[in-house]
Amino acid sequence: MKNALICTICLVLIAGLLACKKEDDSKVLVTINDDKITMAEFNKELDKIPMNMKMMVASESGKKAFLDRFVIKKLLLKEAEKANVEQDKDFQNKLAEIKEQLIIESLLKKKLTSSASLTDENLQKFYDANKEKFRKEREINTRHILLKSEEEARQVKEKLSGGEDFIELAKRYSIDPNAKVTGGEVGFHPKGTLLPEYEAAAFKLTKVGQISPITKTQFGYHIIRLEGVKPPQYVPFAEVKEFIKQQLMQEKQKEVLDKYIEDLKKGSKITINEALLKDQAAAKPDAKDVKPDAKDVKPDAKNTPGKPAVSAETPKKDTVPKSK
């Protein structure tokens, strides 16, 4: 419901933004020296923004910031025109390279779009044949009370044995910063996602409501209670449909592309002057005849004064069990 409301608000704001475009498109918005930017030109620039980013310019401040960047762009383009940048040989070479790349990308995109298609039946068939890949292991939901010392943990455990409420004790005594809000609930986790000591104690609990012995980790002393269990299960097809589609689409596109390139080669007469290619390789200077550049010479570590090399690798740390 919340996401739907946000989407509705976004659509209303974007619709309002687009509606403004229809008004006074011929009016001058900005004058830069002798050049004028009309609302039509400004709105055309706005149209280039991806839909998922249009919210950034829906507000007045967002539009002003976007307009400022547009003005800077115009100023730089004017300076480039004065400097005759487009006539530079380097610019022309790069432009030709970009043009070639765009032509090839457009051709391949057209080919792949028309050839690499998938149906829901294809996706379902892959899911059924690879169901084990979408199997979720057993998960448990736990709640904990974290104390600084073992003695404090013993005292809290005695209160639990006396019938006091686990959640209230977590809110009152736990040093976990989230405990006052969550009552110490950690949430559902599979094996391998919690602190090793915490996880070992938690996964030994077999019944909901069962409480663990006091368990020490690097963060203190935990009293853990099992809140819920999710048995091993398969992720529904609907939840992984898009993931499967993306994976199969990539494989299909590669297959289509490889075949397309191979067919192009087979359908063309390609002759390579191997002798000339060998001559070209032989013309290169021998490595031993080339004097290394001073900047490429690395000093021998044993002959270099100074401190020994220090490894940049940082030892990994276990993460704290995350509360909801």
N, C-alpha and C positions, 0 to 999 in steps of 0.2 A: 504493500500500500504506500509506504514511504517513497520507494523508488518511482512508483507510478505518479505520485504527486510532484516529485522533482522533475520528472520528464515533462509533465503537463506545464509546469512553470517555465521550463526551458523553451518549450514550443511556443508558449504565449509571448515570451520575451523576444524570441527569434522572429516570430510572426510580426511583432511590433516593429522590430528592426527592419524587416523586409518591407513593411508597409510604408515606413518613412522614405524608402528609396523611391517610391512612386511620386513623391511630392517634390516639386521644385528641382528636378534633375538638371535644369539648365542654369540654375543660379550659381554664381561664383562662390565657392567655399573659402578658398585661400588664394592670395596673390603673392607670388614670389618674384620680386623684381618686375619684369614685364610679362611673366607667365602667369596664367590663371588655371586653377584647379576647380572644376565644376563638381556639383554633387554627383553628376552622372559618372565622372571619372573616379571619384572617391568610392562610390558604390560599386563600381566595377572592380576596384582593388579589394573591397570587402568581400566580394563574391569568391575571391580566390582562397579565402580562409576555409579550411576543412570544417564540416558541420559540427564536429565534436569540440571545436575551439571557438565557435561563434559566440558562446556565452561570455568570452573574455572581452568582446567588444559590444556587448548588449547594453552596458551601463554608459553613462555620460563620460566618466573618467576613463573607461576602456576605449571609447571612441577617440577621446583627446590624445591618449597615448599612441593609438594606432595612427592617427593623423600626423602626430609628430614624427613617427618613423617614416611615414609616407613623404613628408616634406624633406626629411634628410635624404631619402632615396632620390628625390627629384633634384636636390642640390648636387649630389654626387654625380648623377647622370649628366647634369649640365656641365660640370667640371670636366668629366670624361670627354664630352663633346668638344669642349674648347681645346683639350689636349690631343684631340684627334686619335684617341685610343684605338678606335675600331680599325684604323689603317695600319696599326703596328703589325709587323710580320708575326711576332709571337702570339698576338691575339688572334690573328687569322688562322694560324696553325691549330691553336687550341679550339677555336670555333669549329674548324673542320673535323677535328677529332670528336667533339661533342655531337656534332651533326651525324657523323657516321654511327656513333654509339646509339643515338636516339632512333635512327632508321632501323638498325638491327633489332633493338629492343621492341620497337613497334611491330616489326615483322614477326618476331618470335611470340610476342604477346597475342597477336592475331591467330597464329598457328596453334598455340597452346589452348587458347580459349575455345576454339572450334573443335579441337580434337580430344582434349583431356576433360571429359565430362563424367560425372558419377551419379548414379541413381540411389534412392533410398534402399533399394534392394541390394545394391552392391555393399552399402555400408552395413546393413543388417547381416549380410552373409559374412563379412569380415568379423563383425562382433561375435557371431555364433561360433566361428572357427577359432577365434582367439580369446575366448571368454576368460581364460585363466589370467590373462594380462590385466583384466579389469576386476580382479578379486581383491577386496579389502580385508585385511587381517583383523583379528579381534581387537577391539578398542575398549578402553575403560575410562570412566569418568571418576575422578577422585576429588576429595576435599582435604585440605591439610591445615594444621596449625603449626606455625614456625616460631620456635623460641631460640633465645640466644644461648642458653645453657641447658645441660642435661637435667640439672636440678629443677629448673623452671618447667621443663617438659614433664618431669615426674609429677610435679604439683598439679599441672593441668590435667594429666591423665587420671589422677586421683579424683578430680572434680568430675571427669567423664564417668568414672566408675561409680560415682555417687549419684549419677543420673542427670547431671547438668547438660544443657543443650550444646551440641558440638558447634553449631553455627554461631551461637552467641559467644561462646568461649573464643572462637576464632576471631570474631570482631573485637573482642575485648583484649586478648593477649597476643595474638599473632603479630610478628614483626614484618610479615609480608605486607607491602604497602597497599595491595589491592584487597586485603582481607576485610577491611571495614565495609566495603561495598559488596564484595562477592561472598563473604562468609567463608573464604578460603577455597572456593571451588576453582579447580584447575581446568576442567573441561575434558572432553573425550580426546584420547591420544592412543595411537598404536605403539607397539614396542619400537624402541630406537629413537624416540623423540623427546624423552625426558632425561633428567640426570640419572646416571647409572644406578646409584645407591637408592634414589627415590623410586625409580622404575622397578628395581629388583624387589623392593618391599611391597610396592603397590600391586604388582602382578601376582604376588603370592596370595592376595586376598581373593576369596572365592564367592563370598556372599555379600550382597548389597547391605551396607550398614556395618560390616565388619571393620574393626580398627586394627591397624598395624602396631607392632612394637615401636618404641622410639627409634627413629632412623636419623643418623648423622650424615649431613652433606657439607659441602664447603660453605653453605649459607647459614648453617645452624642445625637445630634438632627439630625433626618433623614428626608430627602425629598424623597419620594418614587414614582416611576413611573411604571405603569404596562406595561410590554413589550410583553407578550404573554400568552396565556391560552391553556392548554391541557385538554380537557374534560375527564370525567371518561371513561376508556377503559379497555378492557381485554388484558392481555399480550399474544401475539401470542404463539401458541403451540410450535413452533420451538424454542422459547427462553427459555421455561421452560421444554422442553423434558428431558434434562439430569437430572434436579432437580427431576422431577417426577420419572425417572428411578431409581435414587439412593434411593429415599424414598420407592418406592414399592419393590425394591430389598432387602432392609433391612427388611421390613415386611415379604416378601416372605421367606427369609433365616431363619428368626426367626421361622416362621410357619413350615418350613421343618425340622429345627433342633429340635424343640419341639416334632414333630411327630416321628422323628428318635430315639430320646432318649426314648420316651414313648414305641415305638415298641421294642427297645432293652430290656427294663425292662419287658415288657409283654412276650417276647420270652425267658426269662431267669428265672431260679428257684433261687429266692433270699430268703434266710432264715436268719432272724435276731434273735439272742439270747437276747430277751428283758430283761430277768432276769439278765444276765451278764451286760447288759447296765445300768440297775438300780443299780446294785452293784457298778459299776464303778462311777456312779454319787454320790452314798451315801458315797463312800470312800473319797470324797473330804472334806477337813476340813471346819467346819462351819465358816462363815465370822466373827462372833463375837469372835472366838477363835484365829483369826489371828491378830497379832500385826502389825499395819501399819508401814511401813518403814518411817524413819524420812524425807526423801526427798519427800514423797507423802503427808505429812501433810501440809495442807494449813493454814496459820495463819488467825485468825478471823480479819476481816477488822476493826471492832470497837475497838479491843484491840491492834491494830498494830500502832505504831507511824509512822508519815510520812504524806505525802500529800494524799488527797483523790483521788480515781481513776478518771482518765480523759478519756472520751470517745474518741476512735480513729476515730469515724465517721466524715468525712469531709462534710460540707454542699455542696450540688450540685450547680453548676453554669450553667446558660444558655450559650449556645455557640453563637458566633458571626455569623451572616449570612455569609455564605461562598461565596466568589467570585469565578468565573470560572478561 
